[in-house]
Amino acid sequence: MKRSVNNPPILFAAVLAAALTMSAGDARADGMAVKTASLPDVARKALTQDIAAARAADPQVFAAVRNVQGVHREVYKKFRKPAPEAERELRALGPAALLPMLEALAFDAPPRDDLTDAEWTALTVGMLQTVGILRDARSGPVLRAAFDAAPQPDVQRAAAKAMGRLCTDAELAVLVKQSAAQSPRRLPAIEGLGECKRLESAKHLASLLAATPDDATAEVIGAALGSVGSSWAWKARGPSAEATGTAVREIAAAALVGGFARHAAPRGRFEKSLMLVEWAKTPDLVGKARAAADPGTRVALDGLSQRLARRLPR
């Protein structure tokens, strides 16, 4: 005989099923940085399933992500630098925090309570930064959507840099497109390219610097070239990345020396980046630039050459 729908066990099961469905993401509010509907269907459905499975396996980490303390004034005012901060707390949760963070960013924002705009932004930025550090391909659609949607410069920068750390072809394509001169997201896109340890990124940054007339943008590109060509970062990737790292560092060094010769104001930034890149043949590049330079630039290049001689590995 059929049970009545008013039977309490059946009602409980229905409520439980609905709650589980809601916790997966599709039926709930939008995230902190992304409207859920803006995600591609395939990515949204896959993340919904992964989030539901992760929640069932480890509900505590979901609670921890939704209860970050470092953005609350009564906590961060005790810090040495009293400003809202979330990344350190989130990183301590490890890779298990990925899906809870993606849920908060794109499916179901945690309660805002009495957080100020600055505190809420710090929480969003902290999640994006931590997601980027984890370099999980499942985060790509969320990061790209956040970069596209965010009105706050800090959130744009965090999303762009996280995209750069992931830097599949999809992220690289977005960052290259948005680094164009007419793009309102040009500067964060350039910073994102600096995190993308790929030959294509180094080549694009070099071409941007060669074509950039203004000092302010040139300085941002110079910083990105130092990041993409960082000798420490390439060494950390191990022997398998040595060939690519060598090519990237050579491209970055050549672009930076050229930028140093063309742009007077950001020379300090270019020099710092050259020290990060640590390309052994940089003095040869400086010598070639000096031969074609005006007298004032030659003096600056001579000073650079002397400082490089003291700092570069022999």
C-alpha positions, -999 to 999 in steps of 0.1 A, spaced: 0 0 0 12 35 -9 24 57 20 8 91 24 31 121 15 22 134 49 42 105 65 69 122 87 98 99 75 90 107 39 88 144 47 121 143 65 138 125 36 124 151 11 136 180 33 171 164 36 173 158 -1 164 194 -8 189 206 17 216 185 1 207 199 -34 208 234 -20 242 228 -5 255 218 -39 251 253 -52 226 257 -80 196 266 -59 213 291 -37 224 327 -38 253 339 -59 289 338 -47 310 366 -33 328 373 -67 307 356 -93 271 352 -103 265 314 -104 247 317 -138 277 333 -154 296 300 -151 295 277 -182 270 250 -178 295 221 -178 317 238 -152 288 247 -130 274 212 -130 307 196 -124 316 220 -95 281 215 -80 287 177 -78 323 181 -65 312 205 -39 284 183 -27 308 153 -24 334 173 -6 309 187 19 297 152 27 333 140 32 345 170 53 318 194 64 342 210 90 364 226 63 334 242 48 325 256 81 360 269 86 361 287 53 328 304 61 341 314 95 374 332 87 383 353 117 411 375 103 386 399 86 368 408 118 379 440 135 381 426 169 406 401 156 427 420 131 431 451 153 455 429 174 477 422 144 510 440 140 496 454 108 460 460 118 442 454 85 417 427 75 435 396 61 423 361 51 449 344 30 471 331 59 441 315 76 428 300 45 462 286 34 465 268 67 434 248 58 453 232 29 440 218 -4 408 206 12 397 243 13 396 246 -25 360 235 -30 346 254 0 363 285 -13 350 280 -49 315 275 -34 318 308 -14 332 327 -44 307 315 -71 278 296 -55 269 307 -20 285 337 -3 289 333 34 269 356 57 283 391 55 270 401 89 286 434 99 317 433 77 326 466 61 333 469 24 370 467 31 367 436 52 344 419 27 369 427 -1 398 414 20 379 381 24 372 379 -13 408 387 -22 421 362 3 400 334 -12 411 342 -47 448 344 -37 446 310 -19 427 294 -48 454 306 -71 482 291 -50 465 257 -52 466 257 -90 437 234 -94 422 233 -130 386 232 -116 391 268 -104 397 282 -139 360 290 -148 355 307 -114 387 328 -117 379 339 -152 344 349 -143 356 368 -112 382 387 -132 355 396 -158 329 407 -132 348 423 -104 345 461 -101 370 464 -73 407 468 -84 419 446 -56 396 418 -66 406 422 -102 443 420 -93 437 389 -71 417 371 -98 442 380 -125 472 368 -105 454 336 -95 446 331 -132 483 336 -140 493 310 -114 470 285 -130 477 297 -166 461 270 -188 456 281 -224 422 296 -214 436 318 -187 466 329 -209 442 339 -237 421 361 -214 451 378 -198 467 384 -232 434 399 -246 428 421 -215 464 434 -215 457 454 -247 461 491 -244 423 499 -247 413 474 -220 400 487 -186 416 457 -170 450 461 -187 471 466 -156 458 436 -135 460 415 -167 497 424 -170 503 415 -134 486 382 -140 509 375 -170 538 380 -146 525 349 -126 522 328 -158 555 309 -160 552 302 -198 573 312 -228 542 328 -244 537 350 -214 573 363 -214 572 370 -252 539 389 -248 552 410 -219 583 418 -239 563 429 -269 541 451 -246 571 468 -231 586 475 -265 554 492 -276 545 511 -244 553 548 -244 543 557 -209 564 552 -178 537 541 -155 526 512 -176 562 503 -184 569 500 -147 540 475 -142 553 455 -172 588 456 -158 576 442 -125 557 414 -144 589 405 -164 608 402 -131 582 379 -118 579 357 -149 616 355 -153 625 350 -116 655 327 -114 643 314 -80 609 305 -93 623 286 -122 648 267 -101 619 257 -78 602 240 -107 631 216 -110 652 202 -139 623 195 -162 616 232 -165 652 243 -170 650 247 -208 619 268 -207 632 288 -177 664 296 -196 645 309 -226 621 329 -205 649 345 -185 667 355 -216 636 371 -231 629 389 -198 664 402 -194 666 416 -230 632 433 -226 642 448 -193 675 462 -205 657 477 -235 631 492 -211 659 506 -189 674 524 -219 641 539 -231 623 548 -198 641 569 -172 615 571 -145 610 534 -138 647 524 -141 648 514 -104 620 489 -111 638 475 -142 670 471 -122 652 452 -94 636 429 -120 670 423 -136 683 412 -103 654 388 -99 660 373 -133 697 369 -128 705 362 -164 743 357 -167 746 374 -201 728 406 -190 761 426 -190 764 418 -227 729 432 -233 738 463 -214 769 468 -235 749 466 -267 723 490 -254 750 514 -244 765 515 -279 732 530 -293 724 552 -263 726 590 -258 752 603 -233 728 605 -204 715 570 -209 751 557 -212 758 570 -177 728 553 -163 737 520 -182 773 522 -168 759 525 -133 736 495 -140 765 475 -153 786 481 -122 758 471 -99 751 440 -120 787 430 -118 784 429 -80 751 411 -79 749 386 -107 763 351 -103 797 345 -118 
